[in-house]
Amino acid sequence: MKALRILFLLLGLALLTAIVVKTDLTAVAAHMEHLQWGLLAVLGVYMAAFLADTLSWQYLIRPFRRSWTWFYALWKVRMVGAAVNRVTPFVGLAGEPVKAVLMKRFLGLDYREGVASLVVAKTANLIALVVFLCGGLALTIAYGYLSPAYELAAAIGLAVLIVGIAAVFAVQRLKVTSAVWEWLSRRRFGRRMAEVLHHIQDLDNRLVESYAGDHGKFTLALALTFINWVLGAVELYLILWFFGHPVSMAEAWCIEAVVELVRAGAFFIPAGIGVQEGAMVLIITPITGQPSLGLAVALVRRLREIIWIVWGFLIAWRYSIPIEHTPAK
């Protein structure tokens, strides 16, 4: 497994090197000079996206706690988890166990409720992403920014993503895990599985309750996660505006949708190194006619990510020291 991670990292670095070699770095530097204090606006939009995502998660934790103290605590947990997710491959899941541990240790939330909230929050996030990608890909095809081959690849990738997310949602909603585990526990080789069957059934019940118990809160959580993705397009709009090459919000949506779709397909590459840069150049070039602009935008995104990763790990370091916390009771 470690060898694969190294291999994927090297693959990403090779792709990044190829992009850098073929791009006019002087033009990239010229674009970056125009950003200046605009970086603060970019960070502000990204912070707003984080806050929307955190609030969405808060609505999915039972019982719902209408507390700013609770919200702030969840935001810190979210920051730590995001930092871990950013530096590890595999669909950004490595930070989820970290979140569960922090919620248990500092918020007094039991693992079953913590895990259930994380699973539902991730599912809501992916459903909102699919809606966002469908709109962005439709606009991209309508404007003709991608070649027919790329359009077909994007459509197939999106279809696979939709099927996968629909399957995950169905497994949770129909308690498929409990049914399969119960069936296995009845077999001779699965008697030991019966010992943990009630834990799985309890988790499944909590998941179903999250979806069916309060449709209003789940719908609101979906809306907030969709806003999170839309703010990604707003961020791109601002970056290009500060660079002196403004685009429309529809075009910014196209760019963000293509980049996120490519990142989702290359989930195995840590931090999407090389992938994000390549996607930016791929979609921004036909829109602006300047490949260097795509790499410059990608570099701003990388700078923002580095700031957030450092911030997240600083919070993690703070968590290693005993701190006051708000009990979940």
N, C-alpha and C positions, 0 to 999 in steps of 0.2 A: 504493500500500500504506500509506504514511504517513497519507494522508487517511482511509483506512478505519479505521486504528487510532484516529485522533482522533475520528472519527464514533462508533465503538463506545464510546469512553471517555465522550463526551458523552451517549450513550444511557444508559449506566450511571449517570452523575451525575444525569440527569433522573429516572430511576427512583428513585434514592436520595432526591432532593429531594421527590418525590411521597410517598414513605413517611414521611419526616420530618414533612412538613406535616400529614399525617393522623394522626400519633401524638402522644399526650400526653407531651411532653418532660419535664414535671415528674415524671410517674410513672416515666419512664425514669431520670431522675437519682436518684430515691428507690431504685430497684432497684440502681443502680450503687453507691450508698453502702453497701449491705449486703455488697459483695464484699470490700473491704478486703484483708486478708492472704490471702484465698482465692485471689487472683491467683497467688500463689506455688504453690499446689497445682495450679492450672490449667496453669501453665508446666511444672510437674514432670511432669504427664501427657503434655503435648505433647512434652517431651524424651524420655520413655519411648517414645513413638510413633516419634520420629526414630531412636532407638537401635535399635528393632526393624527399621525399614526399612533402616538401614545394615547391620545384621547379615545381613538377607536378601540384600542386594546382595553382601556379602562372600562368601557361600556360592556365588554364581553366577560369581565370577571364577576363571578357571583359570590356573594350579593354585591350589587353595584354600590360603590361608595362615592358619594358626592362630596369629595374633599380635595382641596388644592394640595394638601400635604401628601395625600395618597398619589395624586397625579404627579407631583414632583418626584416622589420615590420611584414610581413606574418609569418616569422619563430617564432617571439615572440608570435603572436596570436596562432599559432599552438602549441607552448609549453604550453600555458595556457589551451587551450582546451584539450590537451592530459592529463594534470594533473587532470583536472576535470573528464575526461573519465575514468581514471585509478581507481578512488576511488568510482565510481558509477556503478551500473549494467545496464542492458538493452542495449546491443550491442554497448556500448561506444558512445551513442548518446547525453548524457547529456551535453557534452562540445560543441556541435555544436551551440546551441543558444548563448552560451558565445562568441564563435568566431564571430557570426553575429553582436552581440552588440559591440564588440571591433573593428570590421572592420568599423562599422558605426561611432563610436565615435572618433576613432583615425586615420582612413584612409579616412573618408569621403565617404565611399562606401554605396550606398543605400541598404536597406534591401533586396529588390527583387534580385538585382545582387549578393549580398553577399550570400543569401540563395541558389540561383541557382548554384553558384560556389561550394558551400559546398555539395549540392546534387550530382552534376556531379562528384566532386572529390571523394565522398564516393562511388559512383557507380563504377568509374574507379578503385578504390582501391579494391573493392570486385571482380570485373572481373579479375584483376591481381591475386588476392588471389586464385580464382578458378583454374586458369591456374597453379599456383604454387602448389596447393594441388593435382591436377591431376597428375602432374609429380612426386611429392613426394610419393603419395599413390601407384602409379604404381611401383616405385622402391621398396617401402616397401613390397609389395606383391611379387614382383619378388625375393627379397632376403629372403622372408619367415620369417620376424621378428615378425609378429603377428600371433596369432592362427587364425584358420578359423572363429571362432565366432567374434573375434575382426575385422578381415578383412571384414566380412559381415556388421558389425555395422558401420565401417568406410565408406564403399562403400555407404550404405544407407544414412548416414549423409551427405556425399558429394553430392549425388544425390539430396537430399532435398535442400541443399544450392544452387546448380546450378539452380534448378527450381525456387527457391525464387528470386535469383538475376536476372534471365531471366525475371521473371514477373515484377520486379521493373523496369528494363530497358525498357520493352515493354510499361508499363504504362507511363513512361516519353516520350518515343520516339513517341508514338501514341496519345499523349494528352488525355489519358483516363480520367484523373481527370477533365479536363475541360468539356468533354462530359457528364460525370456523373453529375457534378455540374450543368451544363446547363439544363439537363433533370429534375433534382430535383427542380431547381428554377422555372420551369414552372408549377409545381404542386401547389395546393392551399396552402399546408402546407410549401412550400419552397419559398414563395415570398421574404422573407427576405434574402434568400441566393443570390438573384440576385444582392444585394448590393456589394458583394465581388467577384462576378463572374469575373469581368474584371481583378481583381488582380490575380486570379488563372490562367486566360487565358494568362496574361502577363508573369507569371512565367513559364508556359508551353512553351510559345514561346521562352523564354530565354533558357530553357533546350534543346529544339530541335535545336536551333541555335548553342549551344555548341557542340552538337553531329554532326550536318550536316554542320554547317557554315565553319568549318575549320578542315577537317579530319586529317591534319598533326599534329596540336597541340594536338588533342585528342589522337592520336596514340602515340605521344611523351609522353604525360601524362601517358598513360597506361604503356609504357616502363619504365618510371621512377618509377612508383608504383611497377612494377614487380621487379625492382632492389632493391627496399625497402624490399620486402619479401626475396629476395635472400640474402641480407645482414644479415638477421636474421639467415640463415644457416651458413654464414661466421662467425658470432659471436659465434655460438655453436662450430664450428670447432676450433676457437681460444681458447675457454674456455677449451675444452677437450685436446687440445695440451698443454696448460699451466699446466693442471693437470697431464700431463705425460701419457695420454691415447689417443693418436691421432686416429682419424677416417678419412675416406675419405670424400670428399665433397659430394659424393652421399649419404653416411650414414648420414652426417649432414643434408642434405636435407630431408631425411626420418624422422629424429627426429623432425625437425622444422615443417614439414607438419603434423605429427601426433599431436603435441602439439597444433598447431593453429586450427586444426580441432576439437579437444576436447574443446578448449577454446571457439570456435564459438558455439558449442553445449551447453555449460554451461554458456552462456552469462548472465544469470540472477544472477550469483554469483559474488558479488563485487570483482574486481581485479582478478577474477579467483582463489581465495584463495583455496588451496587444490587441485584444478583441474589441475593447471599447474604442481604442484609437482607430482601428481599422474601420469600425462601423461609422464613426464620426466622419472620417474622410470619405467613405463610400456614399453617404447620404448628403453631406453638406456640399460636396463638390458639384453635383448637378444643380443644387439650389443656388449657390453663390458663384460657382465657376472657379473657386480657389481651394485647392487641396490643403494648402497651408493653413487655411482658416479652420478646417476640420481638426487638424492636429493641435492648433492653438486652443480650441474649445476643449478638446480632450485633456490638455495639460491643466487648464483651469479646473476641470472636474477632478483631476488627480490631486491637485493642490488642496481643494476643498475636502477630498476624502482623507488625505494625510492629516489635515487639521482635526477632522472628526475622529479619526482613529487614535491620535495622540490624546485628544480630550477624553475619549472613551476609556483608554487604558489608565489615564490619570484618575478617573473616577473609580476604576477597578482597584487601583492601588489604595485609594481612600477606603474602599470597602474592606480591605484587608485589615483595617484598624477598627476596633469596636466602636460603633456609632449608635446613636439613638434611633429607634425606628417606631413606626406606627403599627401596632398589632392588627391583625385581620379580624379580630373579634368585634 
